Amino acid sequence: MKFKVILFKDEDNYIVASCPALPGCASQGKTREEALENIKEAIYGCIEARKELGLPLGDS
């Protein structure tokens, strides 16, 4: 399953990554690469939590 990820810099110059298809699923990193790696883990965690709660997995 593929998910769209949005990246932007915050006021502290961290790269913030969010996944619009999974509300509340976001992470950050000091670099683009770190933010992308962290959002992959966050997406996995969100999907697992949604499965356990019987919620839809999101729009991909």
Sequence and secondary structure as in RCSB ss.txt:
>XXXX:A:sequence
MKFKVILFKDEDNYIVASCPALPGCASQGKTREEALENIKEAIYGCIEARKELGLPLGDS
>XXXX:A:secstr
     EEEE TTS EEEE TTSTT EEEESSHHHHHHHHHHHHHHHHHHHHHHT      
